[in-house]
Every structure is written in structure tokens, then in C-alpha cells.
Amino acid sequence: MEKKRATNKSQGHRKRLRERFLNSGLKGFQDYEVLELLLSLNTPRKDTKQQAKGLMQAFGSFHRVMEADAKALCSVEGVGPANSFGIRLIKAAADRYLETRIINRDVIQDQDSLLAYLEHHMAHKDREIFLGIFLDAKNRVIASEVLFRGTLTASAVYPREVIARALHNEACAVIFAHNHPSGDVEPSAEDRRITRQLCLALKFSGIVVHDHMIVGKKGHYSFAGNGLVAEYMEEFNRFDRQ
């Protein structure tokens, strides 16, 4: 009898959460309640509140839970492959949704969609990733690829590999982006050196670099917006005139 009452209570609680979501979206939800709903997608008869709170305690924040891999999620007590399914699914679906918003779009004219994609894709990652967004002659996105992982250094970023990927995608232009896990989006001296190197190398190959963006948890930095891409291109033009 006690078990039946507990089950009914759990189902009633879950029903109320779902009705709240259907009526007003996620407005007013605490982070653990969102996780509770996601965990319930593949756990139809079991209360998932404690697992949701356990995930928040283990990872420290909602975005860290969403970035966790299946093994890390399942290391939390009560969370197994089945009831971590919702988290993995919604993260993958969000990635796909934001990517489809920029593919075949002119992201020079629609920077809001580009920023939304970049912030979701990399702002909260614990390791640096370096992304290439390849564009056609009308600045429409052809493809978005992770080109390098780990701390950004000249020894890690090879212009010839970037050029090879640009040619493979038949790109006329490219936008670079990488994240700063520290949250500080100010470019380092190494960031500047690499951006200059890539701008010059790609220009020699007939490929335009529109921008290099650094993304953090609370903002972004644009090399183009701060005049540095134009400065590097003027350097190339001076060299070319000699």
C-alpha cells in the first residue's frame, strides 16, 4: 500500500511538472526540475527528483550536466543509461536545431543566429575547441567543423590543414571561432598570432577570412569587429604591392 501511494505521489508530481511546462514553457522552473523532466522521458514510472538533484550536485551547474558524456552521467547514483537518455537526446537535438539555423544562411547578415550557435556549441566547454565555419561566395554556410581541440597554440593549428578543409568544402570564405573556458574573451598574444597567420595563409589561397570570434560564458570577442582582420589584410596588401 505504501509503495502504491509513493508511486501515485510520484506520478502526480510528474504530471504537475508536465502541465506547468505545457502551460508556460520552462519559465519558473528550477534547473533540477528541467533535468527531472528530461530524466523522466525514458523513466516512465520512477521518481527522478533525487537523481536530478544528484546531477546538479555532482556537476555544479545545469550547463555542465548538459555537456557531460553518458559515462559521467551514469556515475551519479541512480542515473543509468536508460534515464540519462533524455539529457543526451535534448542536447543533441539542440545542437542539430541551431546548426540547421545557420546552414545555407548568410551569417554575415544574420549574426544573431551565428552567435546563438557558437554560444550553445562552445561557450561552456571545459576544453578549448577551434571551429571553422565555411562559406560559399554568397556568405552562406556550407559546413561547420571542429578543426582542433585543446589549448590554442601555433604548434596545434596548422594552416595547411585549414586550407585543405576549406578546399574540401569548396569554400570561398571562412569564419573561425574558439572558446575560452576561463570566460575571459580578450584575445591572447597567441590568439592574435594564429589569427594573423591564418588570415595571410588563406588569402594566398584565395579564401577570405571574415572573422575570428572568441566565445566565453558571458560574451564574445570579434577580431573583425575590433579592426584586426582588416589590419592583417592591409599587411598582406602591402606585401603584395612590393
Backbone as CSV, one residue per row, in Angstrom:
resi,resn,N_x,N_y,N_z,CA_x,CA_y,CA_z,C_x,C_y,C_z
1,MET,0.817,-1.208,0.000,0.000,0.000,0.000,0.855,1.265,0.000
2,GLU,1.914,1.259,0.881,2.805,2.407,0.945,3.492,2.636,-0.398
3,LYS,3.917,1.533,-1.015,4.591,1.628,-2.313,3.656,2.202,-3.364
4,LYS,2.383,1.791,-3.321,1.404,2.292,-4.280,1.161,3.779,-4.085
5,ARG,1.086,4.213,-2.793,0.887,5.633,-2.526,2.077,6.454,-3.018
6,ALA,3.301,5.913,-2.815,4.510,6.612,-3.275,4.519,6.735,-4.791
7,THR,4.087,5.659,-5.464,4.036,5.684,-6.932,3.026,6.705,-7.418
8,ASN,1.854,6.732,-6.784,0.818,7.694,-7.171,1.282,9.133,-6.933
9,LYS,1.992,9.339,-5.804,2.513,10.669,-5.495,3.525,11.114,-6.534
10,SER,4.414,10.169,-6.911,5.423,10.467,-7.925,4.785,10.813,-9.267
11,GLN,3.802,10.036,-9.653,3.135,10.284,-10.934,2.379,11.604,-10.922
12,GLY,1.785,11.939,-9.748,1.092,13.212,-9.626,2.045,14.381,-9.739
13,HIS,3.210,14.251,-9.104,4.232,15.299,-9.178,4.713,15.485,-10.612
14,ARG,4.973,14.379,-11.281,5.437,14.439,-12.672,4.381,15.066,-13.578
15,LYS,3.137,14.716,-13.352,2.045,15.276,-14.153,1.974,16.785,-13.979
16,ARG,2.151,17.239,-12.729,2.114,18.681,-12.483,3.268,19.399,-13.170
17,LEU,4.451,18.788,-13.168,5.593,19.381,-13.872,5.306,19.510,-15.366
18,ARG,4.766,18.457,-15.936,4.471,18.476,-17.372,3.395,19.505,-17.708
19,GLU,2.396,19.622,-16.840,1.342,20.612,-17.086,1.894,22.032,-16.989
20,ARG,2.796,22.256,-16.037,3.444,23.571,-15.937,4.193,23.898,-17.220
21,PHE,4.928,22.906,-17.726,5.676,23.132,-18.963,4.738,23.404,-20.134
22,LEU,3.689,22.622,-20.259,2.744,22.800,-21.370,2.049,24.154,-21.297
23,ASN,1.831,24.659,-20.109,1.121,25.926,-19.939,2.019,27.153,-20.124
24,SER,3.288,27.049,-19.694,4.130,28.254,-19.735,5.583,27.987,-20.087
25,GLY,5.860,26.846,-20.703,7.241,26.536,-21.049,8.067,26.312,-19.792
26,LEU,9.354,26.654,-19.851,10.236,26.415,-18.712,10.335,27.610,-17.771
27,LYS,9.541,28.639,-18.023,9.553,29.815,-17.158,9.192,29.413,-15.731
28,GLY,10.026,29.809,-14.776,9.772,29.490,-13.378,10.331,28.157,-12.919
29,PHE,10.819,27.345,-13.837,11.401,26.053,-13.459,12.795,26.252,-12.868
30,GLN,13.087,25.507,-11.834,14.459,25.434,-11.363,15.224,24.455,-12.248
31,ASP,16.547,24.591,-12.261,17.348,23.751,-13.147,17.130,22.266,-12.875
32,TYR,17.057,21.890,-11.610,16.890,20.467,-11.312,15.542,19.953,-11.798
33,GLU,14.524,20.836,-11.853,13.208,20.416,-12.330,13.233,20.157,-13.841
34,VAL,14.033,20.949,-14.569,14.196,20.694,-16.003,14.849,19.332,-16.201
35,LEU,15.893,19.049,-15.421,16.558,17.750,-15.518,15.609,16.617,-15.135
36,GLU,14.764,16.887,-14.170,13.793,15.882,-13.750,12.877,15.494,-14.910
37,LEU,12.420,16.493,-15.641,11.573,16.213,-16.809,12.334,15.421,-17.863
38,LEU,13.582,15.798,-18.113,14.377,15.103,-19.123,14.635,13.652,-18.725
39,LEU,14.958,13.443,-17.455,15.191,12.080,-16.982,13.928,11.227,-17.095
40,SER,12.782,11.872,-16.945,11.521,11.120,-16.961,11.133,10.628,-18.355
41,LEU,11.781,11.158,-19.396,11.413,10.763,-20.760,11.561,9.264,-20.977
42,ASN,12.566,8.692,-20.358,12.787,7.254,-20.535,12.700,6.507,-19.206
43,THR,12.041,7.149,-18.226,11.817,6.511,-16.931,10.356,6.732,-16.559
44,PRO,9.443,5.983,-17.157,8.016,6.311,-17.071,7.374,6.165,-15.704
45,ARG,7.910,5.329,-14.815,7.197,5.060,-13.560,8.026,5.335,-12.311
46,LYS,9.159,5.948,-12.470,10.048,6.150,-11.337,10.266,7.636,-11.076
47,ASP,10.241,8.015,-9.803,10.516,9.404,-9.429,11.976,9.728,-9.762
48,THR,12.201,10.857,-10.400,13.566,11.207,-10.823,14.078,12.479,-10.152
49,LYS,13.363,12.976,-9.140,13.781,14.224,-8.484,15.152,14.083,-7.832
50,GLN,15.366,13.003,-7.089,16.639,12.835,-6.392,17.801,12.687,-7.365
51,GLN,17.562,11.975,-8.462,18.622,11.849,-9.476,18.954,13.214,-10.090
52,ALA,17.908,14.000,-10.336,18.115,15.334,-10.915,18.921,16.214,-9.964
53,LYS,18.572,16.179,-8.681,19.332,16.954,-7.696,20.752,16.412,-7.549
54,GLY,20.888,15.092,-7.664,22.216,14.486,-7.602,23.107,14.946,-8.750
55,LEU,22.528,15.074,-9.927,23.285,15.565,-11.083,23.747,17.002,-10.865
56,MET,22.852,17.856,-10.352,23.221,19.247,-10.097,24.336,19.324,-9.062
57,GLN,24.263,18.491,-8.050,25.298,18.492,-7.019,26.628,17.969,-7.573
58,ALA,26.561,16.941,-8.394,27.786,16.329,-8.926,28.502,17.241,-9.913
59,PHE,27.738,17.929,-10.763,28.362,18.714,-11.831,28.402,20.211,-11.542
60,GLY,27.586,20.660,-10.612,27.684,22.049,-10.175,26.834,23.056,-10.910
61,SER,26.386,22.727,-12.110,25.558,23.668,-12.861,24.808,22.917,-13.963
62,PHE,23.759,23.537,-14.441,22.924,22.921,-15.468,23.718,22.677,-16.748
63,HIS,24.482,23.689,-17.168,25.190,23.522,-18.450,26.248,22.430,-18.374
64,ARG,26.852,22.224,-17.193,27.843,21.150,-17.068,27.177,19.779,-17.141
65,VAL,25.964,19.688,-16.628,25.219,18.430,-16.772,24.953,18.162,-18.247
66,MET,24.519,19.191,-18.970,24.176,19.014,-20.384,25.394,18.680,-21.232
67,GLU,26.566,19.113,-20.813,27.795,18.837,-21.573,28.411,17.481,-21.215
68,ALA,27.942,16.872,-20.134,28.550,15.616,-19.663,28.274,14.471,-20.629
69,ASP,29.234,13.559,-20.719,29.013,12.387,-21.561,28.244,11.322,-20.778
70,ALA,27.845,10.266,-21.473,26.998,9.240,-20.868,27.679,8.581,-19.669
71,LYS,28.970,8.330,-19.775,29.685,7.682,-18.680,29.669,8.536,-17.421
72,ALA,29.896,9.836,-17.598,29.899,10.747,-16.449,28.511,10.850,-15.835
73,LEU,27.482,10.922,-16.670,26.111,10.993,-16.157,25.776,9.751,-15.339
74,CYS,26.176,8.605,-15.840,25.845,7.337,-15.174,26.661,7.093,-13.913
75,SER,27.669,7.942,-13.677,28.445,7.808,-12.442,27.688,8.356,-11.239
76,VAL,26.612,9.105,-11.497,25.786,9.654,-10.415,24.812,8.572,-9.947
77,GLU,24.699,8.418,-8.645,23.859,7.367,-8.082,22.417,7.483,-8.581
78,GLY,21.890,6.368,-9.047,20.509,6.331,-9.507,20.313,6.704,-10.960
79,VAL,21.383,7.170,-11.621,21.295,7.553,-13.036,21.956,6.464,-13.881
80,GLY,21.195,5.825,-14.713,21.715,4.782,-15.581,21.556,5.143,-17.041
81,PRO,21.947,4.250,-17.935,21.847,4.529,-19.377,20.432,4.887,-19.819
82,ALA,19.436,4.245,-19.230,18.057,4.498,-19.672,17.587,5.896,-19.311
83,ASN,17.750,6.288,-18.029,17.182,7.581,-17.651,18.122,8.759,-17.858
84,SER,19.309,8.529,-18.437,20.135,9.647,-18.900,19.851,9.938,-20.378
85,PHE,19.005,9.101,-20.970,18.701,9.216,-22.401,18.139,10.599,-22.750
86,GLY,17.239,11.107,-21.928,16.616,12.395,-22.233,17.617,13.521,-22.312
87,ILE,18.591,13.509,-21.414,19.610,14.567,-21.411,20.440,14.515,-22.676
88,ARG,20.890,13.326,-23.039,21.708,13.184,-24.240,20.911,13.550,-25.494
89,LEU,19.634,13.147,-25.500,18.800,13.419,-26.667,18.545,14.907,-26.838
90,ILE,18.186,15.604,-25.767,17.838,17.015,-25.900,19.057,17.848,-26.264
91,LYS,20.237,17.467,-25.751,21.463,18.192,-26.112,21.764,18.003,-27.591
92,ALA,21.657,16.767,-28.080,21.922,16.502,-29.498,20.900,17.203,-30.385
93,ALA,19.638,17.216,-29.945,18.589,17.871,-30.727,18.823,19.382,-30.783
94,ALA,19.249,19.966,-29.665,19.531,21.405,-29.645,20.708,21.734,-30.551
95,ASP,21.743,20.883,-30.526,22.883,21.073,-31.429,22.422,21.060,-32.885
96,ARG,21.599,20.067,-33.225,21.112,19.940,-34.607,20.249,21.145,-34.998
97,TYR,19.379,21.565,-34.101,18.485,22.689,-34.386,19.274,23.966,-34.680
98,LEU,20.245,24.288,-33.826,20.992,25.527,-34.016,21.899,25.453,-35.239
99,GLU,22.404,24.263,-35.546,23.216,24.118,-36.749,22.367,24.316,-38.001
100,THR,21.140,23.792,-38.004,20.284,23.961,-39.181,19.872,25.421,-39.372
101,ARG,19.927,26.208,-38.295,19.581,27.627,-38.414,20.649,28.419,-39.160
102,ILE,21.882,27.903,-39.205,22.928,28.657,-39.908,23.290,28.051,-41.258
103,ILE,23.039,26.751,-41.463,23.386,26.136,-42.743,22.567,26.795,-43.854
104,ASN,23.265,27.160,-44.922,22.676,27.826,-46.099,22.146,29.222,-45.791
105,ARG,22.542,29.782,-44.648,22.151,31.146,-44.303,23.338,32.076,-44.445
106,ASP,23.085,33.338,-44.794,24.119,34.360,-44.841,24.367,34.836,-43.409
107,VAL,25.396,34.277,-42.768,25.614,34.599,-41.366,26.305,35.945,-41.171
108,ILE,26.780,36.550,-42.251,27.313,37.905,-42.140,26.158,38.863,-41.855
109,GLN,25.018,38.611,-42.500,23.828,39.435,-42.295,22.982,38.965,-41.114
110,ASP,23.184,37.739,-40.668,22.391,37.167,-39.576,23.323,36.692,-38.471
111,GLN,24.003,37.654,-37.845,24.991,37.292,-36.825,24.349,36.784,-35.545
112,ASP,23.094,37.126,-35.311,22.427,36.641,-34.096,22.339,35.113,-34.098
113,SER,21.984,34.541,-35.261,21.900,33.081,-35.357,23.278,32.448,-35.196
114,LEU,24.288,33.090,-35.765,25.652,32.582,-35.645,26.103,32.593,-34.188
115,LEU,25.852,33.691,-33.497,26.261,33.795,-32.098,25.519,32.793,-31.216
116,ALA,24.222,32.617,-31.495,23.449,31.636,-30.723,24.043,30.246,-30.900
117,TYR,24.421,29.920,-32.122,25.023,28.624,-32.411,26.360,28.470,-31.683
118,LEU,27.208,29.487,-31.779,28.531,29.409,-31.165,28.448,29.346,-29.649
119,GLU,27.583,30.157,-29.058,27.459,30.165,-27.602,26.959,28.817,-27.091
120,HIS,25.998,28.247,-27.793,25.493,26.940,-27.384,26.547,25.859,-27.589
121,HIS,27.258,25.939,-28.702,28.171,24.871,-29.105,29.446,24.847,-28.272
122,MET,29.918,26.026,-27.820,31.249,26.019,-27.215,31.428,26.870,-25.962
123,ALA,30.495,27.747,-25.635,30.746,28.701,-24.552,31.034,28.037,-23.206
124,HIS,30.395,26.907,-22.935,30.504,26.300,-21.611,31.390,25.058,-21.581
125,LYS,32.128,24.819,-22.625,33.008,23.646,-22.632,34.220,23.885,-21.734
126,ASP,34.716,22.805,-21.129,35.860,22.896,-20.223,37.194,22.884,-20.955
127,ARG,37.177,22.483,-22.225,38.395,22.482,-23.045,38.181,23.363,-24.263
128,GLU,39.264,23.912,-24.766,39.153,24.747,-25.956,38.899,23.887,-27.193
129,ILE,38.023,24.384,-28.060,37.865,23.810,-29.395,37.962,24.944,-30.396
130,PHE,38.472,24.626,-31.563,38.680,25.619,-32.619,37.817,25.212,-33.805
131,LEU,36.901,26.089,-34.164,35.871,25.774,-35.146,36.104,26.547,-36.443
132,GLY,35.864,25.884,-37.566,35.863,26.556,-38.860,34.463,26.526,-39.444
133,ILE,33.931,27.690,-39.795,32.620,27.777,-40.439,32.868,28.208,-41.876
134,PHE,32.605,27.310,-42.811,32.964,27.514,-44.208,31.784,28.077,-44.994
135,LEU,32.066,29.099,-45.814,31.028,29.840,-46.515,31.221,29.779,-48.028
136,ASP,30.101,29.901,-48.753,30.187,29.975,-50.215,30.365,31.424,-50.653
137,ALA,30.273,31.681,-51.949,30.519,33.021,-52.484,29.476,34.038,-52.030
138,LYS,28.308,33.558,-51.569,27.258,34.457,-51.079,27.216,34.490,-49.555
139,ASN,28.301,34.036,-48.935,28.438,34.015,-47.472,27.415,33.121,-46.777
140,ARG,26.930,32.125,-47.502,26.032,31.144,-46.905,26.866,29.994,-46.351
141,VAL,26.456,29.496,-45.191,27.237,28.451,-44.522,27.119,27.131,-45.277
142,ILE,28.284,26.569,-45.610,28.347,25.247,-46.246,28.486,24.161,-45.177
143,ALA,29.386,24.413,-44.223,29.668,23.409,-43.199,30.301,24.074,-41.988
144,SER,30.166,23.414,-40.853,30.807,23.840,-39.613,31.571,22.639,-39.068
145,GLU,32.876,22.812,-38.828,33.704,21.678,-38.409,34.620,22.073,-37.255
146,VAL,34.783,21.159,-36.294,35.809,21.322,-35.269,37.141,20.949,-35.908
147,LEU,38.059,21.916,-35.954,39.340,21.694,-36.624,40.438,21.248,-35.659
148,PHE,40.382,21.762,-34.418,41.391,21.411,-33.423,40.749,21.404,-32.043
149,ARG,41.356,20.642,-31.145,40.906,20.589,-29.751,42.100,20.803,-28.836
150,GLY,41.854,21.435,-27.716,42.919,21.676,-26.751,43.370,23.118,-26.797
151,THR,44.353,23.452,-25.968,44.847,24.821,-25.879,45.340,25.301,-27.228
152,LEU,44.919,26.506,-27.598,45.241,27.044,-28.912,46.678,27.548,-28.926
153,THR,47.526,26.907,-29.716,48.908,27.332,-29.885,49.276,27.202,-31.357
154,ALA,50.326,27.919,-31.727,50.777,27.862,-33.117,51.180,26.447,-33.506
155,SER,51.648,25.679,-32.537,52.067,24.307,-32.840,50.874,23.370,-33.017
156,ALA,49.669,23.810,-32.587,48.484,22.955,-32.680,47.633,23.279,-33.897
157,VAL,47.738,24.502,-34.394,46.915,24.935,-35.516,47.774,24.980,-36.773
158,TYR,47.438,24.136,-37.746,48.219,24.042,-38.968,47.453,24.678,-40.128
159,PRO,47.926,25.812,-40.644,47.223,26.471,-41.747,46.974,25.550,-42.940
160,ARG,47.905,24.655,-43.241,47.725,23.789,-44.412,46.510,22.872,-44.229
161,GLU,46.245,22.442,-42.970,45.082,21.593,-42.710,43.790,22.394,-42.824
162,VAL,43.843,23.637,-42.371,42.669,24.519,-42.504,42.369,24.762,-43.976
163,ILE,43.417,25.032,-44.751,43.241,25.256,-46.190,42.676,24.003,-46.852
164,ALA,43.187,22.838,-46.448,42.703,21.583,-47.030,41.212,21.395,-46.765
165,ARG,40.754,21.723,-45.543,39.329,21.594,-45.220,38.502,22.619,-45.984
166,ALA,39.031,23.811,-46.157,38.311,24.842,-46.917,38.157,24.414,-48.375
167,LEU,39.217,23.863,-48.954,39.150,23.406,-50.339,38.216,22.204,-50.470
168,HIS,38.267,21.313,-49.477,37.370,20.148,-49.484,35.907,20.590,-49.502
169,ASN,35.596,21.641,-48.749,34.220,22.138,-48.687,33.890,23.136,-49.802
170,GLU,34.868,23.366,-50.689,34.702,24.314,-51.796,34.281,25.688,-51.273
171,ALA,34.936,26.104,-50.192,34.592,27.363,-49.531,35.300,28.542,-50.186
172,CYS,34.600,29.660,-50.207,35.184,30.917,-50.672,35.623,31.787,-49.504
173,ALA,35.072,31.493,-48.338,35.379,32.290,-47.149,35.215,31.422,-45.916
174,VAL,35.715,31.932,-44.794,35.643,31.166,-43.543,35.529,32.123,-42.360
175,ILE,34.834,31.676,-41.349,34.815,32.347,-40.042,35.383,31.351,-39.034
176,PHE,36.344,31.795,-38.256,36.897,30.948,-37.207,36.268,31.307,-35.863
177,ALA,36.214,30.336,-34.972,35.729,30.604,-33.613,36.388,29.618,-32.666
178,HIS,36.719,30.102,-31.492,37.146,29.182,-30.436,36.676,29.727,-29.098
179,ASN,36.694,28.879,-28.093,36.188,29.259,-26.775,37.325,29.460,-25.792
180,HIS,37.053,30.280,-24.790,37.946,30.441,-23.645,37.228,29.906,-22.412
181,PRO,37.581,28.714,-21.938,36.905,28.152,-20.766,36.961,29.044,-19.532
182,SER,37.966,29.920,-19.448,38.082,30.837,-18.308,36.944,31.845,-18.278
183,GLY,36.316,32.078,-19.435,35.258,33.077,-19.524,35.748,34.423,-20.022
184,ASP,37.049,34.695,-19.900,37.633,35.947,-20.374,37.838,35.857,-21.882
185,VAL,37.149,36.706,-22.643,37.209,36.583,-24.103,38.269,37.481,-24.740
186,GLU,39.022,38.189,-23.946,40.085,39.021,-24.511,41.123,38.125,-25.179
187,PRO,41.514,38.421,-26.431,42.470,37.544,-27.135,43.862,37.612,-26.525
188,SER,44.499,36.464,-26.464,45.884,36.406,-26.001,46.804,36.777,-27.160
189,ALA,48.068,36.945,-26.846,49.051,37.223,-27.898,49.098,36.063,-28.888
190,GLU,48.948,34.829,-28.380,48.951,33.648,-29.247,47.717,33.634,-30.151
191,ASP,46.557,34.031,-29.613,45.339,34.131,-30.429,45.567,35.086,-31.602
192,ARG,46.211,36.202,-31.317,46.471,37.208,-32.361,47.442,36.674,-33.414
193,ARG,48.488,35.994,-32.947,49.476,35.450,-33.895,48.833,34.425,-34.821
194,ILE,48.037,33.535,-34.241,47.402,32.484,-35.041,46.414,33.083,-36.035
195,THR,45.631,34.055,-35.591,44.656,34.685,-36.484,45.357,35.377,-37.645
196,ARG,46.421,36.098,-37.351,47.195,36.761,-38.410,47.746,35.726,-39.388
197,GLN,48.302,34.638,-38.847,48.882,33.586,-39.686,47.826,32.971,-40.605
198,LEU,46.647,32.698,-40.060,45.582,32.090,-40.856,45.045,33.055,-41.906
199,CYS,44.888,34.309,-41.536,44.405,35.310,-42.500,45.333,35.400,-43.703
200,LEU,46.637,35.455,-43.433,47.602,35.592,-44.527,47.677,34.315,-45.358
201,ALA,47.710,33.159,-44.702,47.818,31.888,-45.423,46.601,31.659,-46.320
202,LEU,45.410,31.932,-45.805,44.194,31.711,-46.590,44.061,32.732,-47.705
203,LYS,44.517,33.949,-47.466,44.479,34.968,-48.525,45.329,34.535,-49.711
204,PHE,46.483,33.946,-49.454,47.330,33.435,-50.529,46.616,32.331,-51.308
205,SER,45.675,31.653,-50.654,44.927,30.571,-51.308,43.630,31.060,-51.929
206,GLY,43.386,32.365,-51.865,42.179,32.927,-52.473,40.933,32.758,-51.618
207,ILE,41.107,32.527,-50.317,39.978,32.314,-49.407,39.942,33.466,-48.400
208,VAL,38.792,34.070,-48.242,38.631,35.239,-47.371,38.352,34.800,-45.940
209,VAL,39.039,35.416,-45.000,38.710,35.235,-43.589,37.840,36.407,-43.163
210,HIS,36.590,36.142,-42.839,35.682,37.214,-42.431,35.871,37.591,-40.964
211,ASP,36.157,36.607,-40.130,36.252,36.918,-38.710,36.866,35.740,-37.957
212,HIS,37.330,36.039,-36.777,37.694,35.021,-35.785,37.028,35.486,-34.498
213,MET,36.171,34.651,-33.947,35.413,35.027,-32.762,35.838,34.164,-31.574
214,ILE,36.025,34.820,-30.446,36.319,34.120,-29.195,35.047,34.161,-28.364
215,VAL,34.631,33.003,-27.898,33.360,32.878,-27.185,33.616,32.449,-25.747
216,GLY,32.946,33.114,-24.819,33.043,32.762,-23.407,31.668,32.661,-22.785
217,LYS,31.641,32.402,-21.501,30.361,32.211,-20.818,29.524,33.480,-20.782
218,LYS,30.175,34.644,-20.859,29.435,35.898,-20.699,29.698,36.900,-21.821
219,GLY,29.989,36.380,-23.007,30.196,37.316,-24.102,31.072,36.745,-25.192
220,HIS,31.480,37.614,-26.110,32.341,37.183,-27.206,33.227,38.348,-27.639
221,TYR,34.267,38.003,-28.375,35.179,38.995,-28.944,35.289,38.726,-30.435
222,SER,35.195,39.772,-31.242,35.288,39.650,-32.694,36.555,40.338,-33.184
223,PHE,37.426,39.582,-33.849,38.627,40.177,-34.437,38.250,41.182,-35.518
224,ALA,37.236,40.846,-36.319,36.801,41.772,-37.369,36.196,43.024,-36.756
225,GLY,35.354,42.841,-35.742,34.703,43.973,-35.110,35.669,44.934,-34.447
226,ASN,36.842,44.412,-34.076,37.860,45.262,-33.463,38.951,45.687,-34.446
227,GLY,38.695,45.491,-35.741,39.588,46.013,-36.772,40.829,45.205,-37.053
228,LEU,40.985,44.044,-36.403,42.233,43.299,-36.555,42.311,42.522,-37.867
229,VAL,41.179,41.977,-38.331,41.201,41.270,-39.619,41.576,42.243,-40.733
230,ALA,41.004,43.438,-40.716,41.343,44.464,-41.727,42.821,44.841,-41.628
231,GLU,43.334,44.910,-40.415,44.753,45.239,-40.216,45.644,44.163,-40.819
232,TYR,45.290,42.900,-40.616,46.088,41.810,-41.172,46.002,41.791,-42.692
233,MET,44.827,42.114,-43.238,44.663,42.133,-44.684,45.446,43.286,-45.318
234,GLU,45.511,44.409,-44.630,46.298,45.539,-45.133,47.778,45.179,-45.140
235,GLU,48.202,44.421,-44.160,49.579,43.941,-44.129,49.860,43.063,-45.347
236,PHE,48.905,42.187,-45.676,49.042,41.341,-46.865,49.115,42.205,-48.130
237,ASN,48.250,43.207,-48.221,48.230,44.064,-49.405,49.527,44.822,-49.580
238,ARG,50.114,45.286,-48.456,51.403,45.970,-48.552,52.478,45.033,-49.063
239,PHE,52.454,43.788,-48.566,53.403,42.776,-49.020,53.219,42.503,-50.504
240,ASP,51.946,42.403,-50.938,51.628,42.049,-52.319,52.041,43.142,-53.288
241,ARG,52.042,44.401,-52.809,52.399,45.533,-53.691,53.904,45.664,-53.873
242,GLN,54.669,45.028,-52.993,56.129,45.160,-53.057,56.715,44.378,-54.239
